[in-house]
Amino acid sequence: GELVTPVDLSYAASVALSLGCIHRTAGGMALSTLVTLTVNSLSHLSKSSNSNLQLWSLHALLLTIEAAGLSYVSQVQGTLFLAMEILLLEENGYVDFRQEIGHLINAIVAVLGPELAPGSIFFSRCKSVIAEISSSNETATLLESVRFAQQLVLFAPQAVPVHSHVRSLVPTLFSRQPSHRYLAVSTLRHLIERDPAAMINENIEENLFSMLDGETDSEIATLVRATIIRLLYTSCPLHPSRWLAVLRNMVLATSVTRNMSEGLTSSGYDSVDSTHENDVYGEDDDNMISGPKQEQVNWSAPISSQFSRRNKHLRYRTRVFAAECVSHVPVAVGTEPAHFDLLLARSAIAKGTYLSNDWLVLKLQELVSLSYQISTGQFEGMQPIGVQLLCLIMDKFGMTVDPEFPGHILLEQFQAQLVSAVKTAISTTSGPLLLEAGLELATKVMTSSVIGGDKVALNRLFLLISRPLSDIEDLFYPSFADWVVCKIKVRLLTAHAAVKCYTYQFLRAKENVPDEHQQLAPLLANSSTLLGKYWVGALKDYFSIIFGLHSRINVRPSVKLQLLHT
């Protein structure tokens, strides 16, 4: 009942389809004794001269394979011979037949699974059939060819090495058919999840970014972004410097070309060469089917001869996503201490105990420089990302000592970039997202050792966060909701409170008070009254909202007391 039988479908074709549907409905275990009889009947019908009967018999055979599961293993060899026999008939070169045969082969791969060893006769025949049906370059058959790679990844990962899969899938990323692109990306993501170690060395990051830049399908674009993030977290612990180089090019580059490690034919995106197919899936000693001769692709030729260059600027959305990926790098490297400690990184390199001595702390200058360029760049939407990344760098490397200057931290040498980023973010023209990020960064810089005794820098930062405090009543963003303004005000009050608490810790100790913080004491005293007023008002608003939301509900006094304590 799941397919509508065409009017011109013969009675025999209806019977064939019914056999497949009945077997699928009953289940493979219940009718395992009928598999042989069903397959024999459908195989006989599929050899008919009636094209409709042949097509629907093959579809019924597909339903039988899906229903029988492992019970169908004994029938695989006969089905493979049947598929090759049908392909060899000249009058059966229709796309529908080739697509249906591709369905059969992919279903067989799911059934055989571990039996598809690289040198097995089953794998050789499946590969030959897929190469034959995709040789005519129809969209439907090429889709089955890509799905064949996905089936191998899911059910027979031992059959083909990862490099061969990547080599065959990367060109498909730029297919004109959305279904091909989606399937190729999803298969690459399966490879990343199944064999992350092998995928690290494939270097497909730029290919994925290039695909994302030209992608028009929102669903596929979402999948590409998720795949890039997955690959980032997989490979970044071993190769953070490569990711910084790739992302720097994406964020700051003015143009992009498809940098393919493996080329495509100059005639189009979707062409699949039968010779290349054999190269990808290994040498075939048992060539049951010989495809039509085609011009062999010159994989060593320059990229410009195989891909049309895209002489245009990167899309804004691509740059924003690349900037977001940069903000993932300090987290994606993991928790290995050597990534955040220069002494440990140098010791690891000297001992040579790690497979990769690519430590993030060795690229700290490059990371800070890229973050600063993002935070002060021309794209307003990217600036908050850069400032937030600087905040994250402060969190990750704030306690990292500088071995060249005992008693100092490593971030002191980047004081100029940090102060300049704060100055750019806290401005009268800054949007709410940028202003909030700038206030957070200013708080982290002023409550750390980054200032390093610089009175002028500390005084400048305090004046920057004091200016919006004087205009807090007039703070308003008509294009944003009211809660955005409230959030900015709370962040501003938090910044002043954090600086005051940090400074008064030194004043209470009355010993070794840094001169730069001692100069803030009178400035903080002048703003205490104003800060107290706004903090009391903020607390009143907070508790009125909390208890207002629960006024319609019978809340126990103990719960209200807990809310008050929180």
SVG drawing of the C-alpha trace seen along z (x, -y; Angstrom):
<svg xmlns="http://www.w3.org/2000/svg" viewBox="-5 -62 70 84">
<polyline fill="none" stroke="black" stroke-width="0.4" points="0.0,0.0 3.0,-2.4 3.2,-2.8 0.6,-3.7 0.6,-1.3 0.5,-3.0 -2.4,-2.4 -0.3,-0.8 1.4,1.5 0.8,5.1 -0.8,7.7 2.5,9.5 4.2,6.3 1.5,5.9 2.1,9.4 5.9,8.7 5.4,5.6 2.9,7.4 5.5,10.1 8.0,7.5 5.5,5.6 4.2,8.7 7.6,9.9 8.6,6.5 5.4,6.2 5.7,9.7 9.4,9.3 12.5,11.1 12.6,13.5 9.0,14.6 9.4,15.3 13.1,16.3 12.2,19.6 10.4,17.8 13.4,15.6 14.7,18.0 11.3,18.6 10.6,14.9 14.0,13.9 13.7,16.6 10.2,15.4 11.2,11.7 14.5,12.5 12.5,14.3 10.1,11.4 12.9,8.9 14.2,10.5 10.9,9.9 10.9,7.7 8.2,5.5 10.1,2.5 7.4,1.8 7.5,5.3 11.3,5.2 11.4,2.0 8.7,2.9 10.2,6.4 13.6,4.8 11.8,2.5 10.1,5.5 13.4,7.1 14.7,4.1 11.8,4.3 12.7,7.9 16.3,7.2 15.4,4.5 12.9,6.9 15.1,10.0 18.2,8.4 20.8,11.0 18.6,13.7 19.4,12.4 23.1,13.0 22.8,16.3 21.0,14.6 23.5,11.7 25.7,13.4 22.7,14.2 21.3,10.7 24.7,9.2 24.8,11.4 21.2,10.4 22.2,6.7 25.1,7.1 23.1,9.1 20.5,6.4 23.1,3.7 24.7,5.6 21.5,5.5 21.7,2.5 18.0,1.8 18.0,1.4 20.1,-1.7 17.3,-3.8 18.0,-6.0 15.2,-4.4 16.8,-1.0 20.2,-2.3 18.9,-4.1 16.9,-1.0 20.0,1.1 22.0,-1.4 19.3,-1.1 19.8,2.7 23.6,2.4 23.4,0.0 20.9,2.3 23.3,5.2 26.1,3.2 24.0,2.7 23.3,6.4 26.9,7.6 28.7,5.1 31.8,6.7 31.9,9.2 32.9,6.5 36.7,6.8 38.9,4.9 39.8,8.0 36.5,9.8 34.6,10.7 31.4,9.2 33.0,5.8 34.6,6.0 31.3,6.6 29.4,4.0 32.1,1.5 31.9,2.4 28.1,2.1 28.2,-1.4 31.0,-2.5 28.9,-1.3 25.6,-3.0 27.3,-6.3 29.3,-6.4 26.5,-8.1 26.6,-11.0 22.8,-11.3 21.8,-13.0 19.9,-10.1 22.7,-7.5 25.4,-9.9 23.4,-10.2 23.5,-6.5 27.3,-6.6 27.6,-9.1 25.3,-7.1 27.4,-4.0 30.3,-5.8 28.1,-6.6 27.0,-3.0 30.6,-1.9 31.4,-4.4 28.5,-3.3 28.4,0.5 31.8,1.5 34.5,-1.0 37.2,1.6 36.5,1.8 38.0,-1.5 40.6,-3.8 39.5,-7.2 41.7,-9.0 40.0,-7.4 36.6,-8.3 37.6,-11.9 39.1,-12.0 35.8,-10.9 33.6,-13.0 35.3,-16.4 34.5,-17.1 30.8,-16.3 30.7,-19.2 30.5,-21.6 27.8,-19.7 24.9,-21.6 22.5,-19.1 21.6,-19.9 20.9,-16.2 24.5,-15.4 26.0,-18.1 23.9,-17.2 24.9,-13.5 28.6,-14.3 28.7,-16.6 26.8,-14.1 29.2,-11.3 32.2,-13.4 30.7,-14.1 30.3,-10.3 34.0,-9.9 35.0,-12.5 32.9,-10.8 34.1,-7.2 37.8,-7.8 38.8,-11.2 42.5,-10.4 42.5,-9.7 40.5,-12.7 42.9,-15.1 45.4,-14.7 43.0,-15.2 42.9,-19.0 39.4,-19.5 38.8,-22.7 39.2,-25.1 37.0,-23.0 34.2,-23.1 34.5,-26.8 34.6,-27.3 31.4,-25.2 29.7,-27.1 30.5,-30.5 28.6,-29.5 25.8,-27.4 22.3,-28.7 20.4,-25.9 19.9,-26.8 19.6,-23.1 22.9,-22.2 24.6,-25.3 23.7,-24.3 25.1,-20.9 28.3,-22.3 28.7,-24.6 28.1,-21.7 30.6,-19.5 33.3,-22.3 32.8,-22.7 33.0,-18.9 36.2,-18.8 37.6,-21.8 37.1,-20.1 38.5,-16.8 41.7,-18.2 42.4,-21.3 44.1,-19.6 46.8,-18.4 46.9,-21.1 45.8,-24.5 48.3,-26.4 46.8,-25.0 43.3,-26.1 44.5,-29.6 46.1,-29.9 43.0,-28.7 40.6,-30.9 42.8,-33.9 42.6,-33.5 38.9,-33.2 38.4,-36.2 40.8,-38.6 41.2,-37.5 39.6,-39.6 38.9,-36.8 38.6,-33.1 39.3,-30.4 38.4,-26.8 41.6,-25.3 41.1,-21.6 43.6,-19.1 42.0,-16.9 40.7,-18.5 37.7,-18.1 37.1,-17.9 37.1,-21.1 33.8,-20.3 31.7,-20.5 31.1,-19.6 29.3,-16.3 31.4,-14.3 32.5,-10.9 35.3,-9.1 35.2,-5.3 39.0,-5.2 39.0,-7.5 36.4,-5.3 38.7,-2.3 41.5,-4.4 39.4,-5.5 38.1,-2.1 41.3,-0.1 42.4,2.0 39.8,4.4 41.1,7.8 37.7,9.0 36.3,6.6 32.8,8.0 31.6,4.8 33.6,2.5 32.4,-1.1 32.6,-3.3 35.9,-4.9 36.2,-8.4 38.8,-11.1 41.0,-10.6 41.1,-13.4 44.5,-15.0 44.5,-15.1 47.9,-16.7 46.9,-19.6 46.7,-23.1 43.5,-23.9 42.6,-26.7 42.3,-24.2 39.9,-22.1 37.8,-24.6 36.5,-27.9 38.0,-30.4 35.6,-32.6 36.9,-36.1 34.8,-37.7 34.9,-38.7 33.9,-36.3 30.4,-36.6 29.8,-38.4 28.1,-35.4 31.2,-33.2 33.5,-35.7 31.3,-35.9 31.2,-32.1 35.0,-31.9 35.3,-34.5 33.0,-32.4 35.3,-29.4 38.3,-31.3 36.5,-31.9 36.2,-28.1 39.9,-27.4 40.9,-28.1 38.2,-25.7 38.7,-23.1 42.3,-22.5 41.1,-20.7 42.4,-20.7 46.0,-19.6 48.0,-22.0 50.8,-22.4 48.5,-24.4 48.3,-27.1 51.7,-27.0 54.8,-28.1 57.1,-26.3 55.3,-23.0 55.1,-23.5 58.8,-24.0 59.5,-21.0 57.2,-18.8 59.1,-19.9 62.4,-19.1 61.4,-15.7 59.6,-14.8 57.0,-12.7 54.0,-13.9 53.0,-13.0 52.4,-16.7 54.2,-19.5 51.9,-22.1 50.8,-24.0 48.4,-26.9 50.5,-29.0 53.3,-29.1 50.8,-30.8 49.4,-33.2 50.8,-36.2 49.0,-35.2 45.8,-34.4 45.8,-37.8 46.6,-39.6 43.8,-37.9 41.3,-38.6 42.4,-42.3 41.9,-42.6 38.4,-41.1 37.5,-43.4 38.6,-46.5 37.7,-45.5 35.3,-47.2 32.5,-44.7 30.4,-45.8 28.8,-42.4 32.2,-40.7 33.6,-43.2 31.8,-41.7 33.1,-38.3 36.6,-39.6 36.2,-41.3 34.6,-38.2 37.5,-36.1 39.9,-38.5 37.9,-37.9 38.3,-34.2 42.0,-34.6 42.2,-36.4 40.5,-33.5 42.7,-30.9 46.1,-32.6 45.5,-35.1 47.7,-33.1 50.4,-32.0 53.7,-33.3 56.3,-34.8 59.5,-32.7 61.6,-35.5 60.5,-38.0 60.0,-36.4 57.1,-37.8 55.2,-38.9 52.4,-37.2 52.6,-36.4 49.7,-38.7 51.5,-41.8 53.2,-42.0 49.8,-42.4 48.6,-45.2 48.5,-47.7 46.1,-45.5 43.8,-44.8 43.5,-48.4 43.0,-49.5 40.3,-46.9 38.5,-48.2 38.8,-51.8 37.2,-50.8 34.4,-48.8 33.4,-51.3 32.3,-54.2 29.3,-56.4 28.7,-54.8 29.0,-51.2 26.0,-48.8 24.8,-47.0 26.6,-43.7 29.9,-45.4 29.5,-47.7 28.7,-44.7 31.7,-42.8 33.9,-45.8 32.8,-46.3 33.5,-42.7 37.0,-42.9 37.7,-46.2 36.8,-44.5 39.1,-41.5 42.0,-43.8 41.6,-46.1 41.3,-43.2 44.4,-41.4 48.1,-41.9 48.0,-42.8 48.3,-46.5 51.7,-45.8 52.0,-49.1 50.9,-51.3 49.1,-54.2 48.1,-55.9 46.6,-52.7 44.6,-52.0 43.3,-55.5 42.3,-55.5 40.3,-52.3 38.6,-53.7 37.6,-56.8 36.2,-54.6 33.8,-52.7 32.9,-55.9 31.7,-57.8 28.7,-55.5 27.9,-55.5 27.4,-59.3 24.9,-58.8 23.3,-55.7 19.8,-57.3 20.0,-58.3 21.2,-54.8 18.7,-53.7 18.7,-51.5 15.4,-52.0 16.1,-49.0 16.4,-46.6 14.2,-45.3 14.1,-46.9 15.8,-43.9 18.9,-44.6 19.3,-48.1 18.8,-46.5 21.5,-44.0 23.9,-46.7 23.2,-48.7 23.8,-45.7 27.0,-44.9 28.1,-48.5 27.3,-48.3 29.1,-44.9 32.2,-46.4 32.4,-49.2 31.7,-46.8 34.4,-44.3 37.0,-47.1 36.1,-48.5 36.3,-45.1 39.6,-44.4 41.1,-47.7 39.8,-47.7 41.4,-44.3 44.8,-46.0 43.6,-49.0 42.4,-46.7 45.8,-44.9 47.5,-48.3 50.7,-46.7 52.3,-46.6 49.4,-48.6 50.1,-49.1 50.4,-52.8 48.1,-52.4 45.3,-51.1 45.9,-53.5 45.2,-56.4 41.7,-54.8 40.6,-55.2 39.4,-58.8 37.7,-58.2 35.9,-55.2 34.8,-57.1 33.3,-59.8 31.2,-57.3 30.1,-55.3 26.9,-57.2 25.8,-57.0 26.6,-53.3 24.7,-52.6 21.6,-54.3 21.6,-52.3 22.4,-49.0 19.5,-49.4 17.3,-50.2 18.4,-47.2 17.9,-44.9 14.4,-46.3 13.5,-45.7 14.9,-42.2 12.9,-41.1 9.8,-42.8 10.1,-40.7 10.9,-37.5 8.0,-37.8 5.7,-39.3 6.1,-36.2 5.3,-34.0 2.4,-36.1 -0.1,-34.1 1.3,-30.8 1.2,-29.7 4.9,-29.7 6.0,-28.5 7.8,-31.0 10.9,-28.9 11.1,-29.1 10.8,-32.9 13.5,-33.0 15.8,-30.9 15.1,-33.3 15.9,-36.2 19.2,-34.6 20.1,-33.9"/>
</svg>
